[in-house]
Amino acid sequence: MSERKYFNVNEETAKLAHDMMAMSEYKHGSKTNEYIAYCNKAYDIAEKVVEKYPKEAEKAWKMATT
């Protein structure tokens, strides 16, 4: 299995975008947490593919990381 990697989310930019579109208060870190949750779903799927089809490991991890 490959290492799970994540990009940084600029929370200040996310807050600015949120404030321009919503009336509710922005919860700091919420976009980072949302992003990590989506990434983890992709990595979990890749791990399942690798378990079932080991020859497809490189392709599965490439899809999860791009």
PDB file of N, CA, C and O in Angstrom:
ATOM      1  N   MET A   1       0.827  -1.184   0.000  1.00  0.00           N
ATOM      2  CA  MET A   1       0.000   0.000   0.000  1.00  0.00           C
ATOM      3  C   MET A   1       0.873   1.250   0.000  1.00  0.00           C
ATOM      4  O   MET A   1       1.968   1.269   0.564  1.00  0.00           O
ATOM      5  N   SER A   2       0.378   2.250  -0.623  1.00  0.00           N
ATOM      6  CA  SER A   2       1.105   3.507  -0.690  1.00  0.00           C
ATOM      7  C   SER A   2       0.726   4.414   0.470  1.00  0.00           C
ATOM      8  O   SER A   2      -0.282   4.216   1.149  1.00  0.00           O
ATOM      9  N   GLU A   3       1.559   5.396   0.665  1.00  0.00           N
ATOM     10  CA  GLU A   3       1.312   6.391   1.711  1.00  0.00           C
ATOM     11  C   GLU A   3       0.202   7.342   1.261  1.00  0.00           C
ATOM     12  O   GLU A   3       0.166   7.771   0.108  1.00  0.00           O
ATOM     13  N   ARG A   4      -0.684   7.657   2.173  1.00  0.00           N
ATOM     14  CA  ARG A   4      -1.745   8.617   1.873  1.00  0.00           C
ATOM     15  C   ARG A   4      -1.162  10.021   1.925  1.00  0.00           C
ATOM     16  O   ARG A   4      -0.520  10.403   2.904  1.00  0.00           O
ATOM     17  N   LYS A   5      -1.393  10.782   0.866  1.00  0.00           N
ATOM     18  CA  LYS A   5      -0.866  12.139   0.784  1.00  0.00           C
ATOM     19  C   LYS A   5      -2.028  13.106   0.606  1.00  0.00           C
ATOM     20  O   LYS A   5      -3.033  12.790  -0.029  1.00  0.00           O
ATOM     21  N   TYR A   6      -1.866  14.273   1.173  1.00  0.00           N
ATOM     22  CA  TYR A   6      -2.900  15.301   1.103  1.00  0.00           C
ATOM     23  C   TYR A   6      -2.262  16.641   0.757  1.00  0.00           C
ATOM     24  O   TYR A   6      -1.126  16.916   1.145  1.00  0.00           O
ATOM     25  N   PHE A   7      -2.989  17.462   0.036  1.00  0.00           N
ATOM     26  CA  PHE A   7      -2.553  18.823  -0.249  1.00  0.00           C
ATOM     27  C   PHE A   7      -3.083  19.734   0.843  1.00  0.00           C
ATOM     28  O   PHE A   7      -4.023  19.380   1.556  1.00  0.00           O
ATOM     29  N   ASN A   8      -2.487  20.894   0.972  1.00  0.00           N
ATOM     30  CA  ASN A   8      -2.960  21.873   1.951  1.00  0.00           C
ATOM     31  C   ASN A   8      -4.170  22.611   1.395  1.00  0.00           C
ATOM     32  O   ASN A   8      -4.236  22.921   0.206  1.00  0.00           O
ATOM     33  N   VAL A   9      -5.118  22.883   2.273  1.00  0.00           N
ATOM     34  CA  VAL A   9      -6.282  23.688   1.915  1.00  0.00           C
ATOM     35  C   VAL A   9      -6.083  25.068   2.539  1.00  0.00           C
ATOM     36  O   VAL A   9      -5.820  25.179   3.736  1.00  0.00           O
ATOM     37  N   ASN A  10      -6.206  26.097   1.742  1.00  0.00           N
ATOM     38  CA  ASN A  10      -6.075  27.452   2.251  1.00  0.00           C
ATOM     39  C   ASN A  10      -7.394  27.829   2.921  1.00  0.00           C
ATOM     40  O   ASN A  10      -8.357  28.200   2.250  1.00  0.00           O
ATOM     41  N   GLU A  11      -7.430  27.730   4.237  1.00  0.00           N
ATOM     42  CA  GLU A  11      -8.653  27.979   4.994  1.00  0.00           C
ATOM     43  C   GLU A  11      -9.099  29.433   4.912  1.00  0.00           C
ATOM     44  O   GLU A  11     -10.296  29.712   4.986  1.00  0.00           O
ATOM     45  N   GLU A  12      -8.158  30.366   4.761  1.00  0.00           N
ATOM     46  CA  GLU A  12      -8.539  31.775   4.637  1.00  0.00           C
ATOM     47  C   GLU A  12      -9.302  32.016   3.336  1.00  0.00           C
ATOM     48  O   GLU A  12     -10.296  32.742   3.318  1.00  0.00           O
ATOM     49  N   THR A  13      -8.835  31.407   2.253  1.00  0.00           N
ATOM     50  CA  THR A  13      -9.536  31.534   0.974  1.00  0.00           C
ATOM     51  C   THR A  13     -10.881  30.824   1.035  1.00  0.00           C
ATOM     52  O   THR A  13     -11.872  31.325   0.504  1.00  0.00           O
ATOM     53  N   ALA A  14     -10.922  29.657   1.682  1.00  0.00           N
ATOM     54  CA  ALA A  14     -12.185  28.932   1.835  1.00  0.00           C
ATOM     55  C   ALA A  14     -13.185  29.752   2.636  1.00  0.00           C
ATOM     56  O   ALA A  14     -14.371  29.782   2.307  1.00  0.00           O
ATOM     57  N   LYS A  15     -12.711  30.420   3.690  1.00  0.00           N
ATOM     58  CA  LYS A  15     -13.588  31.263   4.505  1.00  0.00           C
ATOM     59  C   LYS A  15     -14.112  32.430   3.687  1.00  0.00           C
ATOM     60  O   LYS A  15     -15.299  32.752   3.752  1.00  0.00           O
ATOM     61  N   LEU A  16     -13.241  33.064   2.920  1.00  0.00           N
ATOM     62  CA  LEU A  16     -13.646  34.188   2.081  1.00  0.00           C
ATOM     63  C   LEU A  16     -14.722  33.748   1.085  1.00  0.00           C
ATOM     64  O   LEU A  16     -15.735  34.429   0.923  1.00  0.00           O
ATOM     65  N   ALA A  17     -14.507  32.625   0.426  1.00  0.00           N
ATOM     66  CA  ALA A  17     -15.494  32.111  -0.533  1.00  0.00           C
ATOM     67  C   ALA A  17     -16.809  31.800   0.168  1.00  0.00           C
ATOM     68  O   ALA A  17     -17.882  32.118  -0.345  1.00  0.00           O
ATOM     69  N   HIS A  18     -16.725  31.177   1.341  1.00  0.00           N
ATOM     70  CA  HIS A  18     -17.929  30.854   2.113  1.00  0.00           C
ATOM     71  C   HIS A  18     -18.681  32.127   2.502  1.00  0.00           C
ATOM     72  O   HIS A  18     -19.897  32.213   2.331  1.00  0.00           O
ATOM     73  N   ASP A  19     -17.963  33.098   3.018  1.00  0.00           N
ATOM     74  CA  ASP A  19     -18.588  34.341   3.472  1.00  0.00           C
ATOM     75  C   ASP A  19     -19.272  35.090   2.331  1.00  0.00           C
ATOM     76  O   ASP A  19     -20.263  35.785   2.551  1.00  0.00           O
ATOM     77  N   MET A  20     -18.746  34.950   1.112  1.00  0.00           N
ATOM     78  CA  MET A  20     -19.336  35.623  -0.035  1.00  0.00           C
ATOM     79  C   MET A  20     -20.615  34.923  -0.508  1.00  0.00           C
ATOM     80  O   MET A  20     -21.441  35.533  -1.188  1.00  0.00           O
ATOM     81  N   MET A  21     -20.780  33.650  -0.151  1.00  0.00           N
ATOM     82  CA  MET A  21     -21.909  32.879  -0.677  1.00  0.00           C
ATOM     83  C   MET A  21     -22.942  32.468   0.371  1.00  0.00           C
ATOM     84  O   MET A  21     -24.057  32.095   0.006  1.00  0.00           O
ATOM     85  N   ALA A  22     -22.612  32.524   1.647  1.00  0.00           N
ATOM     86  CA  ALA A  22     -23.501  31.973   2.670  1.00  0.00           C
ATOM     87  C   ALA A  22     -23.757  32.993   3.768  1.00  0.00           C
ATOM     88  O   ALA A  22     -22.981  33.926   3.971  1.00  0.00           O
ATOM     89  N   MET A  23     -24.844  32.794   4.456  1.00  0.00           N
ATOM     90  CA  MET A  23     -25.181  33.663   5.581  1.00  0.00           C
ATOM     91  C   MET A  23     -24.723  33.056   6.907  1.00  0.00           C
ATOM     92  O   MET A  23     -24.709  33.742   7.929  1.00  0.00           O
ATOM     93  N   SER A  24     -24.355  31.797   6.897  1.00  0.00           N
ATOM     94  CA  SER A  24     -23.929  31.138   8.130  1.00  0.00           C
ATOM     95  C   SER A  24     -22.458  31.410   8.413  1.00  0.00           C
ATOM     96  O   SER A  24     -21.703  31.795   7.521  1.00  0.00           O
ATOM     97  N   GLU A  25     -22.065  31.208   9.653  1.00  0.00           N
ATOM     98  CA  GLU A  25     -20.683  31.435  10.060  1.00  0.00           C
ATOM     99  C   GLU A  25     -19.803  30.290   9.554  1.00  0.00           C
ATOM    100  O   GLU A  25     -20.214  29.130   9.550  1.00  0.00           O
ATOM    101  N   TYR A  26     -18.603  30.633   9.134  1.00  0.00           N
ATOM    102  CA  TYR A  26     -17.657  29.627   8.646  1.00  0.00           C
ATOM    103  C   TYR A  26     -16.973  28.949   9.824  1.00  0.00           C
ATOM    104  O   TYR A  26     -16.503  29.612  10.749  1.00  0.00           O
ATOM    105  N   LYS A  27     -16.923  27.640   9.781  1.00  0.00           N
ATOM    106  CA  LYS A  27     -16.255  26.858  10.822  1.00  0.00           C
ATOM    107  C   LYS A  27     -14.833  26.569  10.353  1.00  0.00           C
ATOM    108  O   LYS A  27     -14.628  25.814   9.403  1.00  0.00           O
ATOM    109  N   HIS A  28     -13.840  27.178  11.030  1.00  0.00           N
ATOM    110  CA  HIS A  28     -12.442  27.026  10.621  1.00  0.00           C
ATOM    111  C   HIS A  28     -12.048  25.543  10.603  1.00  0.00           C
ATOM    112  O   HIS A  28     -12.314  24.804  11.551  1.00  0.00           O
ATOM    113  N   GLY A  29     -11.417  25.133   9.521  1.00  0.00           N
ATOM    114  CA  GLY A  29     -10.967  23.754   9.361  1.00  0.00           C
ATOM    115  C   GLY A  29     -11.980  22.854   8.683  1.00  0.00           C
ATOM    116  O   GLY A  29     -11.673  21.701   8.381  1.00  0.00           O
ATOM    117  N   SER A  30     -13.177  23.354   8.438  1.00  0.00           N
ATOM    118  CA  SER A  30     -14.226  22.504   7.874  1.00  0.00           C
ATOM    119  C   SER A  30     -13.902  22.044   6.451  1.00  0.00           C
ATOM    120  O   SER A  30     -14.186  20.899   6.099  1.00  0.00           O
ATOM    121  N   LYS A  31     -13.325  22.899   5.647  1.00  0.00           N
ATOM    122  CA  LYS A  31     -13.000  22.503   4.268  1.00  0.00           C
ATOM    123  C   LYS A  31     -11.822  21.532   4.238  1.00  0.00           C
ATOM    124  O   LYS A  31     -11.788  20.628   3.403  1.00  0.00           O
ATOM    125  N   THR A  32     -10.872  21.707   5.124  1.00  0.00           N
ATOM    126  CA  THR A  32      -9.771  20.753   5.223  1.00  0.00           C
ATOM    127  C   THR A  32     -10.306  19.384   5.619  1.00  0.00           C
ATOM    128  O   THR A  32      -9.928  18.370   5.031  1.00  0.00           O
ATOM    129  N   ASN A  33     -11.183  19.355   6.612  1.00  0.00           N
ATOM    130  CA  ASN A  33     -11.762  18.079   7.058  1.00  0.00           C
ATOM    131  C   ASN A  33     -12.593  17.420   5.963  1.00  0.00           C
ATOM    132  O   ASN A  33     -12.553  16.201   5.795  1.00  0.00           O
ATOM    133  N   GLU A  34     -13.343  18.227   5.222  1.00  0.00           N
ATOM    134  CA  GLU A  34     -14.151  17.696   4.121  1.00  0.00           C
ATOM    135  C   GLU A  34     -13.255  17.107   3.032  1.00  0.00           C
ATOM    136  O   GLU A  34     -13.526  16.024   2.511  1.00  0.00           O
ATOM    137  N   TYR A  35     -12.198  17.822   2.697  1.00  0.00           N
ATOM    138  CA  TYR A  35     -11.242  17.366   1.689  1.00  0.00           C
ATOM    139  C   TYR A  35     -10.578  16.049   2.114  1.00  0.00           C
ATOM    140  O   TYR A  35     -10.472  15.122   1.312  1.00  0.00           O
ATOM    141  N   ILE A  36     -10.141  15.969   3.352  1.00  0.00           N
ATOM    142  CA  ILE A  36      -9.489  14.751   3.853  1.00  0.00           C
ATOM    143  C   ILE A  36     -10.464  13.576   3.826  1.00  0.00           C
ATOM    144  O   ILE A  36     -10.070  12.458   3.493  1.00  0.00           O
ATOM    145  N   ALA A  37     -11.725  13.812   4.169  1.00  0.00           N
ATOM    146  CA  ALA A  37     -12.727  12.744   4.141  1.00  0.00           C
ATOM    147  C   ALA A  37     -12.906  12.198   2.723  1.00  0.00           C
ATOM    148  O   ALA A  37     -12.981  10.985   2.528  1.00  0.00           O
ATOM    149  N   TYR A  38     -12.975  13.098   1.728  1.00  0.00           N
ATOM    150  CA  TYR A  38     -13.096  12.651   0.337  1.00  0.00           C
ATOM    151  C   TYR A  38     -11.847  11.881  -0.109  1.00  0.00           C
ATOM    152  O   TYR A  38     -11.955  10.854  -0.780  1.00  0.00           O
ATOM    153  N   CYS A  39     -10.683  12.371   0.260  1.00  0.00           N
ATOM    154  CA  CYS A  39      -9.440  11.672  -0.085  1.00  0.00           C
ATOM    155  C   CYS A  39      -9.411  10.276   0.537  1.00  0.00           C
ATOM    156  O   CYS A  39      -9.040   9.304  -0.120  1.00  0.00           O
ATOM    157  N   ASN A  40      -9.802  10.189   1.798  1.00  0.00           N
ATOM    158  CA  ASN A  40      -9.792   8.899   2.478  1.00  0.00           C
ATOM    159  C   ASN A  40     -10.733   7.903   1.815  1.00  0.00           C
ATOM    160  O   ASN A  40     -10.428   6.712   1.762  1.00  0.00           O
ATOM    161  N   LYS A  41     -11.869   8.369   1.310  1.00  0.00           N
ATOM    162  CA  LYS A  41     -12.775   7.475   0.573  1.00  0.00           C
ATOM    163  C   LYS A  41     -12.081   6.923  -0.665  1.00  0.00           C
ATOM    164  O   LYS A  41     -12.177   5.732  -0.960  1.00  0.00           O
ATOM    165  N   ALA A  42     -11.378   7.797  -1.390  1.00  0.00           N
ATOM    166  CA  ALA A  42     -10.657   7.355  -2.591  1.00  0.00           C
ATOM    167  C   ALA A  42      -9.554   6.366  -2.232  1.00  0.00           C
ATOM    168  O   ALA A  42      -9.375   5.359  -2.917  1.00  0.00           O
ATOM    169  N   TYR A  43      -8.819   6.647  -1.163  1.00  0.00           N
ATOM    170  CA  TYR A  43      -7.760   5.727  -0.735  1.00  0.00           C
ATOM    171  C   TYR A  43      -8.334   4.390  -0.258  1.00  0.00           C
ATOM    172  O   TYR A  43      -7.751   3.338  -0.521  1.00  0.00           O
ATOM    173  N   ASP A  44      -9.463   4.425   0.435  1.00  0.00           N
ATOM    174  CA  ASP A  44     -10.098   3.176   0.885  1.00  0.00           C
ATOM    175  C   ASP A  44     -10.508   2.306  -0.301  1.00  0.00           C
ATOM    176  O   ASP A  44     -10.328   1.089  -0.289  1.00  0.00           O
ATOM    177  N   ILE A  45     -11.065   2.957  -1.327  1.00  0.00           N
ATOM    178  CA  ILE A  45     -11.448   2.216  -2.533  1.00  0.00           C
ATOM    179  C   ILE A  45     -10.211   1.637  -3.204  1.00  0.00           C
ATOM    180  O   ILE A  45     -10.227   0.485  -3.637  1.00  0.00           O
ATOM    181  N   ALA A  46      -9.146   2.414  -3.294  1.00  0.00           N
ATOM    182  CA  ALA A  46      -7.899   1.922  -3.902  1.00  0.00           C
ATOM    183  C   ALA A  46      -7.364   0.722  -3.145  1.00  0.00           C
ATOM    184  O   ALA A  46      -6.898  -0.238  -3.759  1.00  0.00           O
ATOM    185  N   GLU A  47      -7.421   0.760  -1.827  1.00  0.00           N
ATOM    186  CA  GLU A  47      -6.944  -0.367  -1.023  1.00  0.00           C
ATOM    187  C   GLU A  47      -7.762  -1.626  -1.290  1.00  0.00           C
ATOM    188  O   GLU A  47      -7.207  -2.722  -1.365  1.00  0.00           O
ATOM    189  N   LYS A  48      -9.077  -1.474  -1.433  1.00  0.00           N
ATOM    190  CA  LYS A  48      -9.931  -2.623  -1.735  1.00  0.00           C
ATOM    191  C   LYS A  48      -9.607  -3.205  -3.103  1.00  0.00           C
ATOM    192  O   LYS A  48      -9.585  -4.424  -3.277  1.00  0.00           O
ATOM    193  N   VAL A  49      -9.355  -2.333  -4.072  1.00  0.00           N
ATOM    194  CA  VAL A  49      -8.989  -2.795  -5.412  1.00  0.00           C
ATOM    195  C   VAL A  49      -7.675  -3.557  -5.355  1.00  0.00           C
ATOM    196  O   VAL A  49      -7.543  -4.614  -5.972  1.00  0.00           O
ATOM    197  N   VAL A  50      -6.703  -3.028  -4.619  1.00  0.00           N
ATOM    198  CA  VAL A  50      -5.392  -3.675  -4.510  1.00  0.00           C
ATOM    199  C   VAL A  50      -5.513  -5.045  -3.846  1.00  0.00           C
ATOM    200  O   VAL A  50      -4.839  -5.990  -4.254  1.00  0.00           O
ATOM    201  N   GLU A  51      -6.367  -5.160  -2.824  1.00  0.00           N
ATOM    202  CA  GLU A  51      -6.561  -6.446  -2.158  1.00  0.00           C
ATOM    203  C   GLU A  51      -7.137  -7.486  -3.115  1.00  0.00           C
ATOM    204  O   GLU A  51      -6.738  -8.651  -3.101  1.00  0.00           O
ATOM    205  N   LYS A  52      -8.079  -7.046  -3.945  1.00  0.00           N
ATOM    206  CA  LYS A  52      -8.756  -7.979  -4.849  1.00  0.00           C
ATOM    207  C   LYS A  52      -7.970  -8.201  -6.138  1.00  0.00           C
ATOM    208  O   LYS A  52      -7.960  -9.304  -6.684  1.00  0.00           O
ATOM    209  N   TYR A  53      -7.317  -7.155  -6.618  1.00  0.00           N
ATOM    210  CA  TYR A  53      -6.567  -7.216  -7.882  1.00  0.00           C
ATOM    211  C   TYR A  53      -5.169  -6.641  -7.694  1.00  0.00           C
ATOM    212  O   TYR A  53      -4.912  -5.514  -8.117  1.00  0.00           O
ATOM    213  N   PRO A  54      -4.269  -7.376  -7.077  1.00  0.00           N
ATOM    214  CA  PRO A  54      -2.920  -6.858  -6.785  1.00  0.00           C
ATOM    215  C   PRO A  54      -2.168  -6.323  -8.008  1.00  0.00           C
ATOM    216  O   PRO A  54      -1.363  -5.400  -7.887  1.00  0.00           O
ATOM    217  N   LYS A  55      -2.426  -6.895  -9.170  1.00  0.00           N
ATOM    218  CA  LYS A  55      -1.736  -6.436 -10.383  1.00  0.00           C
ATOM    219  C   LYS A  55      -2.170  -5.026 -10.791  1.00  0.00           C
ATOM    220  O   LYS A  55      -1.491  -4.375 -11.584  1.00  0.00           O
ATOM    221  N   GLU A  56      -3.279  -4.561 -10.262  1.00  0.00           N
ATOM    222  CA  GLU A  56      -3.795  -3.231 -10.594  1.00  0.00           C
ATOM    223  C   GLU A  56      -3.407  -2.177  -9.554  1.00  0.00           C
ATOM    224  O   GLU A  56      -3.947  -1.071  -9.566  1.00  0.00           O
ATOM    225  N   ALA A  57      -2.487  -2.506  -8.666  1.00  0.00           N
ATOM    226  CA  ALA A  57      -2.123  -1.613  -7.559  1.00  0.00           C
ATOM    227  C   ALA A  57      -1.647  -0.250  -8.048  1.00  0.00           C
ATOM    228  O   ALA A  57      -2.109   0.781  -7.558  1.00  0.00           O
ATOM    229  N   GLU A  58      -0.746  -0.237  -8.990  1.00  0.00           N
ATOM    230  CA  GLU A  58      -0.196   1.036  -9.463  1.00  0.00           C
ATOM    231  C   GLU A  58      -1.293   1.917 -10.061  1.00  0.00           C
ATOM    232  O   GLU A  58      -1.343   3.119  -9.801  1.00  0.00           O
ATOM    233  N   LYS A  59      -2.156   1.319 -10.850  1.00  0.00           N
ATOM    234  CA  LYS A  59      -3.251   2.065 -11.476  1.00  0.00           C
ATOM    235  C   LYS A  59      -4.234   2.586 -10.425  1.00  0.00           C
ATOM    236  O   LYS A  59      -4.679   3.731 -10.499  1.00  0.00           O
ATOM    237  N   ALA A  60      -4.564   1.751  -9.460  1.00  0.00           N
ATOM    238  CA  ALA A  60      -5.510   2.147  -8.398  1.00  0.00           C
ATOM    239  C   ALA A  60      -4.963   3.314  -7.594  1.00  0.00           C
ATOM    240  O   ALA A  60      -5.685   4.276  -7.328  1.00  0.00           O
ATOM    241  N   TRP A  61      -3.691   3.241  -7.202  1.00  0.00           N
ATOM    242  CA  TRP A  61      -3.098   4.320  -6.409  1.00  0.00           C
ATOM    243  C   TRP A  61      -2.941   5.596  -7.219  1.00  0.00           C
ATOM    244  O   TRP A  61      -3.072   6.697  -6.684  1.00  0.00           O
ATOM    245  N   LYS A  62      -2.660   5.449  -8.510  1.00  0.00           N
ATOM    246  CA  LYS A  62      -2.544   6.634  -9.359  1.00  0.00           C
ATOM    247  C   LYS A  62      -3.888   7.343  -9.455  1.00  0.00           C
ATOM    248  O   LYS A  62      -3.949   8.572  -9.417  1.00  0.00           O
ATOM    249  N   MET A  63      -4.962   6.575  -9.578  1.00  0.00           N
ATOM    250  CA  MET A  63      -6.292   7.172  -9.649  1.00  0.00           C
ATOM    251  C   MET A  63      -6.669   7.830  -8.322  1.00  0.00           C
ATOM    252  O   MET A  63      -7.330   8.868  -8.316  1.00  0.00           O
ATOM    253  N   ALA A  64      -6.266   7.252  -7.225  1.00  0.00           N
ATOM    254  CA  ALA A  64      -6.608   7.815  -5.909  1.00  0.00           C
ATOM    255  C   ALA A  64      -5.841   9.100  -5.622  1.00  0.00           C
ATOM    256  O   ALA A  64      -6.319   9.956  -4.878  1.00  0.00           O
ATOM    257  N   THR A  65      -4.678   9.235  -6.198  1.00  0.00           N
ATOM    258  CA  THR A  65      -3.838  10.394  -5.875  1.00  0.00           C
ATOM    259  C   THR A  65      -3.920  11.525  -6.894  1.00  0.00           C
ATOM    260  O   THR A  65      -3.296  12.568  -6.695  1.00  0.00           O
ATOM    261  N   THR A  66      -4.663  11.350  -7.965  1.00  0.00           N
ATOM    262  CA  THR A  66      -4.756  12.439  -8.951  1.00  0.00           C
ATOM    263  C   THR A  66      -6.134  13.032  -9.015  1.00  0.00           C
ATOM    264  O   THR A  66      -6.373  13.955  -9.793  1.00  0.00           O
TER     265      THR A  66
END
